[in-house]
Amino acid sequence: MKVGSFAVAAVGIIALIIGIVLKVTGQAHGLTILGIGVVLLILGLVGAFVLKPKAQ
């Protein structure tokens, strides 16, 4: 499960970078992609470090 959480966080970081680039260049959806990146990054980090895996 941690691998999936890190993957979500990695996608969030990529979306953050793309959102910043789009915002700086004045594209229309830069802020939206930036927001999505922040949400994905937070979800990935919470999944990786806060949530405990269930005992099988």
PAKEZA-907584 format. One record per residue (C-alpha): residue in one letter; z, y, x. Coordinates in steps of 0.5 Angstrom, whole numbers, padded with zeros to 4 digits, always signed. Each point is the difference from the previous one (the first is absolute). Layout:
AZYX ...
//
This chain:
M+0000+0000+0000 K+0001+0005+0006 V-0007-0001+0002 G-0002+0002-0007 S+0005+0006+0000 F-0003+0002+0007 A-0007+0000-0002 V+0002+0004-0006 A+0003+0005+0005 A-0006+0000+0005 V-0005+0002-0006 G+0005+0005-0002 I-0001+0003+0007 I-0007+0000+0000 A+0000+0003-0007 L+0004+0005+0003 I-0004+0002+0006 I-0007+0000-0004 G+0004+0004-0005 I+0002+0005+0005 V-0007+0000+0003 L-0003+0002-0007 K+0005+0005-0002 V-0002+0004+0007 T-0007-0001-0001 G+0001+0003-0007 Q-0003-0006-0004 A+0002-0001-0007 H+0004-0006+0000 G+0004+0001+0006 L+0007+0001-0003 T-0001-0006-0005 I-0001-0005+0006 L+0006+0004+0004 G+0004-0002-0006 I-0002-0007-0001 G+0001-0001+0008 V+0007+0003-0001 V+0002-0005-0006 L-0003-0006+0004 L+0004+0001+0006 I+0006+0001-0004 L-0001-0006-0004 G-0002-0004+0007 L+0006+0002+0004 V+0005-0001-0006 G-0003-0007-0001 A+0000-0002+0008 F+0007+0003+0001 V+0004+0001-0007 L-0001-0006-0004 K+0003-0006+0002 P-0004-0007-0001 K+0002-0005-0005 A+0003-0006+0002 Q-0004-0006-0001 
//
